[in-house]
């Protein structure tokens, strides 16, 4: 049966669900993210707040199923791979669609592989359950490292919906990781691995640790839903973000999403941790953040957003510790509160846009300010306190008329000392890892991403990155390490991006992924990474070749 006939049959047998059903959310870097991005651009209109929001990676599974079930096929030119991907979305969110496409040919009455995307499933009006094994087995040879680089991940993932109002998600993994050379260098410098928490070993070349994520979500009413648990968030349209990324370790947070009219409004209240290499076995200190993000579809194909976050930790000398209830106000301007209290807290504000046009292009960008005096900017004095960052990017799908050939170009920069504070515990850092861009601050970066889906089940991706930044030596602070007290800066004026030990990072990789069956991928990867610096200690060059399998896991990226 052709894909055209199959998709017509599929959509005829779909039923639209009630607006109040509650699903859990897609994991970060899920296969579906790029598919939804493509579909939004190809439709020539932005997804409504009731469907999903690509900027804050807000993808409720029930809403995705409704979006696919009601997709307007008459006004959108789709390729065979696009039809395959839409059917994939239905299968991956089987609980919320009545499509027969989601059923497995191997289904049994026991609930084992009744559906293509679930090892075990229960699907009743009042209770929905999906349980899946999770594994990532990857091995590679790297020229700048003795032995083998490898991931050995085993775990389980479970998601459930209770009635129409409650969703539950949990994921447990046991990881054995023989790190890449640059990941191990990151550990030697920061005593943490990117994205991970406390490690009991200090010198091992093989790290064994648990990774856990979990939350409960529930509907307050038709317009508001909430999520409480332990995970990450990502806000931004780009490959990178200067707002809030998932680079650091998962943490505890409460997220409130409000969807009404053309508005999608997000509040996030989180608790993160400090960590230093000299902490030993002591329990790390907490600090907190409160974030607001307002997104609005001001036109059919134009989105604008406003972002603000406050980071705070009241340590010795302040009478009021813990989470400041002043920041629980869901609609107040945090900077006014911070000024009104004469508090030591760190405020970050920003704005962004996305403009989709010609059903092939998406132009996007961010502007973020940590601190700024306009007079100093006009004078071009290089004052250290002018802390700002920016992003500009372009996506081009079906490039030059080639089906499913997609390109993304992106430029990012951050001034020295961006995200820093006079109190290191107020810096925009979680467990000694930046909460925004992996490079911290004091950098420029250019990224190119090329994706191609020549066959329905085959994905080819090439990523190239060039970054320039200034490194520190000894006790110097030129503004890249955002965990440092900015009062240790080297000078007040004439600060420029890249100051310090000039270093250039060149990185590229190519990955071929074949989906053997639903969410089971066979990967082959080639990667090259080189750093060029004024000091030999910061120079390196390595080439990597490897491969492996992933089952119900997203691709792990270590491009920093």
N, C-alpha and C positions, 0 to 999 in steps of 0.2 A: 504494500500500500504506500502511495506517495505521501510525503510529509504534508502536502496541501490537503489531501483527503483526510489524513489522520488528524490534522489540527482542526478542520471543520467539524469532524465527528466529536473531537474532544470538547470543543466549546459548546456544541449543542447539548452535551450531557452534563454540563456544569450548572450548579445552582449557586445563586448569590446568597451569602451568609448574612446574618443580622449584624448590625453595626457595633453591637456591644460585646461581641465575643472577644476573649482575651487570649492572645498568643504570647509566646516568648519572642526573643529577638535573635536576629542572625549573629553569629560570632564575628569577630573582627577578621578582615581580609578573606571573607567567605567568597567562594566562586561566584555567588549570585551578585556581588556588589558591582562588578564590571558589567554584568548582563543588564542590571537595572539602569546603570548609567547610560549604556547604549540605547536601551529602549526609550528612556526619557528624551535623549537627543533626537532619536529617529521619529518620535511622535510629534515633535515640533511644539511641545508644550511641557511645562514643568509638572511634575507630579504634585497633586494637591496635598495639603497637610494631612488629610485623612488617609492618604495612600502611603506615602513615606517621605522622608526628607534626606536627600543624599548628603547634604552638608554636615549634619550632625550624625550621620550613619545610623539613622533611626529607622530600622527595618523590623516592623512587627510581622511575624510570619502569617498571621491571619489576614493582615492588610495586603501583603504581597499576593496571597492567593486570590483575594478579591480583585486586585489590580490585573492579574493575568487573566482571570475568568472574564473580565469585562473589557479586555484589551481590544481597541478598535482596529481590526485587521483591514478595513476598507480604505483607510487613509494613510497607512504605513506600509512602505515597501520593505518586506522582510526577505532575508536570504534563507536557504535551507538550514544553515547553522543557527540563525535566529529562531526558527521554529523549534529546533532541537533544544535550544536554551530555554524557551518559554515552557516547553514540556518538562524540562528539568526543574524549573521553578515550581511547577505544579506537583511533581513527584516529591520534591524536597519539603513541601508544605502540605502533605497529603491530608492532614487532619482537617484542613479548612476548605477543601474542595471535594466535589462529588465526581470528579473526572475518573473514568475507568482507566485512564493512562497511568494512574499511580499504583495500580495493583500489580503484584509480582506474578510471573508465570509459575514460580515455585511456591506459591502461597499454600498455606495449610490452615487447618482449623484451630491450630494451637496458638496462633498469633505470631509464629516465627515466619518472617519474610512474607507476611500478607501483603506488605507494601514494599516497593522497590527500595525505598530509602530507609527502612527500619528493620533491624535484626529482630526486634520484638515490638509489637504494637498493640494497643487497645484503642479503639475508636468508637465511642458511644456518645450520645448527645450530652451526657453529664460528665464524662471522664475520658480524657485523651492522654495516651502515654506512648512515648517512643524511646526505646533503649538501643544504643549502638555501641559496638566496640570502637576504640580509638587507637590508632597506632601510626607511628612514623619511623620507618627503618631506612636510614640513609648513611652511606659511607662514601668517602672521597679521599683522594690523595692530593696533598698540598705540598708544593715545592719548598715553602718557607717553614716547614714544620716536620719534625721527626714523627713517623707513625701515620696513623689514619685519623681523619676528621670523621666524626660519626654522631648521629642522633639515634637513640634507641628509646622510643616512647611507647608506653603501653598504658591503656586506661579505658575508661567507660564514660559515656555521655548519656544523660537522661533529661528529657523534657516532658512536661505534663501540663494539662489544662484541667482545672476543676470548675465545672459549670461554665458560665459565661464571663466570670469576673476574675479568676485567679489563675496565674501561670507560675510554673516552677521550673527552674533549670539548674542542673549541676553537672560538673565535669571534673573528673579526677584523673591525673596522669602521674606515672612514675617515670622520671627521665634519667637516662644515662647519657652524658654529653661529653665527647672528646672535642674540645673547642677548636674553632678556626684560630689561626695565629693572631688576627687582629682582635678577636673576641677575648682571647687569653690575655693579650696586652691590655685590653680594657679592664679586665679583672685585676691584673697586677697593679694598675694605676688606681682603681677605685674600690677594689676588694669586693666587687659585686659583678655578676654577669648581667648583661642587658636584659631587662624584662623579668628578672628573677629576684628572690628575696635572700634571706640569710643562708649562707653556705657553711656547713660545719668544717669543711676542709680549707686549708690555707694555701697549699702548694700542689695539690693533686692536678694531674693532667686529665683526669676523668672525674667529672662532677656528677653526683647522684643526688637528686632532690625531688620533692613532691611539687606538683603544680595543681592548684585547685581554683575553680571558679564556680560561683553559684549565686542565685538570687531568686527572689519571689517578685512577681509583678501582678498588679491588680488594677481593675477599673474603678475609678471614683464615680464617674458618670460617663455620658456619651462623649464628653470633650476632654476629659482628664484621665490619664493613667499614670501609675507610679511604679518604680522599680527600686528595690532595696536589696543590696547584696555586695558581693566581692568580685570585681571585674575591672575592665578599663573602659574609657570613653575616647572617642575621636570626634573632633569638630573641625571640619574643613572640606574643601572640594578637591584638594590637590593630592599628589603623591605624598607630600609632606604637609604639615600644618604648623602654623605659628601660634595657634590657640591652645589646643589640648590634644595630645597624641596618646597612643597606646604603647609608647616605647618603654616606659617605666613599668615596674611590677604592678600586678593587680592590687586593688585596695578597696576599702569599704566606702560605699557611697549610697546616697538616696537621690534618685532622679525623678523629677516630676515633669511630665510632658503635657502641654495644653495645646489642643488643636481646635481652632475655630476660624471660620471665614477663610482668609488667605494667610493666616498667622499660624506659625508653629513656635511655641515658646517653651524653653527648656530651663529648668532650675536643677543644679547639681550641688549637693552638699557632701563634701568628702573628707575623709581622714587619711592622711599619708604619714610616712615615717622618715625620721632623720637616721642617717647611718654614717659612721666614720670608721676608718680602718683600725683606729685605736680603741674602739668601743669594747672589744672583747666579747664576752658572753652576756653583757648587760642588755636588758630589754631596750630597744631603741625608743627615743622620745617621739611623741606624736606632734604633728601640726595639722592644720586644717585649711580647707579652702571652701569658698562659696562662689558658684558660677551661675551666670545668667546668659542665655543666648536667645535672641529674638530673630526669627527668620520670617520674611514676608515675600510673597510672590506679588510684586508690584505690577507685573504684566504677565501675559501668558508665557513668556520665555525669559523673564528677567526676575532674578532673586536678589534681595539685599539682606544683610544680616548685621546685627550689633551684638558685640561680645563684651562681657566684663567679668573679671574674677578678682577675688581678694584672697590673699594667702596670709595666714596669721598663726602665731604661736607666742603666748605670753609666758615667758620664762621668768626666772628670778628677778625680782624688782618690780613686777607688775601685780597688782592686787587681784585682777580678774583673769583667771586662767581658763583653760578648756575652750569649748566652742562658744563664741560670743553670740548670744541670741539676737543682737542687733542685725546680724547678717541672715537671719531666718526670714526677714521680710522679703517676699517673693518679687516685689516690683520696684524696690527702692534703688536709687543710684548709689552704689557702694562707696564710690570715692567721696561723696558728700558725708556719708556716715564716718568713714575713716578720718576725714578732716575734722568733722565735728567732735570726734572723741579725742583728737590729738593722739591717735593711736600709732604704734610702730608698725602697722600692718602694710602689706605690699599689695598695691592695686595695679591691674593690667586691663587696658581697654582696647577694643579693636573694632574694625568694620570690614565687611567682605561683600563681594558681589559674584554673581554667576549669570552669564548671558548666553543662552543657547540660540543658534541661528542657522538657517538654511538646512536644517535637519541633518547637518554633518559636523557642526562646530559647537564648542563650548569654551567661552572665554571666562576666566575666573581670577580672583585675586583677593589678597588680604592686606590690611595695614594695621599694625599693632603698636601701641605705645605703652611703655612702662613708666617713663618720666620724660618731660620735655618742657623747655622754655623757648618759646618762639623767637624771642630776641636773639638767643644764642644760635639758633638754627640759621636765621637771616645773616648773622655775622660770620657764619661758617667757622666758628671758633674751635670746633672739635671738643666742646665741653663734654666731660664724661657723663654728665647727667642727662644728656639727650639720648635716651635709650628708646630706640624704635626698630621695627623690623617690617619687612614687606615681602609679598609674594605676587607673582604674575604667571599665569599658565594658560595653555591652550590645548584642547583636545580636538582631534580630527578623526572621525570614524569613517569607515569605508573609504580610506584615503585613495585619491586618484581613481575612484570608481572600482577599486578592488574590494570585493565583498569580505567583510570581517577582518580587514587590515586597519588597525587603529593606532594612532600615534598620540603621544602626550609630551609636550614640552613645558618645562617649568623652571622659573628662576626664583631663588630665595636669598635673602640676606638678613643679617641681624647685626646691629651696632655692638661695639664692645660694652660689656656690663649689662646688656639686656637681660631681664628676668632676675637680676641680683638685688640684694638688700644689704643694709648695714648690719642686719641681724641674719646670719646664715640660715637660721631656722625659719625665716620668712621667705627664703628664695623659692623659686618655682621648680622645686626639686622633690622627687619622691625616692627615698632609699638610695641617695647619691646618684640618681639618674634623672636627666632633664624630663620635665613633663610636657614640653613642646617639641622642639627640634632636637634630634639626636646629637647634633654638633654643638649644642649649647648656644653660644653667641660668638661675635667677632668673626663672622664668616660670610662668604658669598658661595652660592651653589647653583649649578646648572644641571638639570636632569632631563634625559630623553628616554621615553618608554615606547617600545614598539610591540604591539600584540597582533597575532595573526592566528586565525582559526581556519586552516585550509580544509580540515575534515571536521565532522560534527564532534568527534571525541578527542581531537588533537588540538592542543593549545601551544603556540610558540610565543615566547616572550623574551625580549632583549631589553636590558636596562643599562644605560650609561650615565655616569655621574662625574662631574668635575667640580671640586670644591677647593677654595683657598681660605686659609685661616691662620691666625697667629697663635703659636704655642707658648707655654710658660716654661721657664727653667728655674730650678731651685725654689726660692720663696717669692718669685715675681708673680704679678697678677696683671696681665695685659687684657683681661676681659673675656676670655673664652670660657673658663670654668665658672659657671653661674652659681656654684655652691659656695664660692668664696665671698667673704665680706668685702663690699666694694670700697670700704675705707682703706683697704690695703692696695688700692690702685697705684700705678706708677706715676701718673701725672693727672692734673685737672683738665688741661687743655691740649689741643692738637692731637686728640685721639682719633684714629682712623681704623677702618675695617682691615684686618690682617696684620695689625701691629703685633709686635712680639717676634718670635722666631717664625719667619715666613715659611709656611708649609702648604704644599699642594697635594690634594688627594685625587687620584684617577682610579675609577672603578667601573668595571663592566661585567655583565654576566648574561648568559643565554641559558634558558630553561625550556625544555620540551616536556610537556605533560600529556599523557594519554589516559583518558578515563576508561578503564577496562569495564567497569560497571559503576553503578551510581555511587559517587563520592569515593571511588577507589582509583587512585592515580598512580601511574608509573612515571617517575621523573628521571630525566638526565640533565645534568647541569655542568656548564663550563663557566669559570669565573676568573677574573684577573683583577688584582688590586696593587696599586703602587703609590707610595708617598715620596715626595721630593721635598727636601727641607734644607735650610741653611746649616742645620746641625746634623751630623751623621746619625745621632741617636734616634732621630725621628724619621729616618729613611727606611723604607722597606719595599720589597717587591715579592709577589707570590702569584702562583697560578694554581688553579684547583680544577679537578675533573672528578665527577662522581655521579651517583645515581641512587635511587631507592624507591620505596613505595610509601604512599600516604593513604590512610583509610579514615574518612570522616575527620580529616585535619586540613587546615589551611596551610598554605606555603609559608615557611618561616623565612623572613627576610633579615639579613644582617648587613645591609648596605649603609655603613657609616665609617 
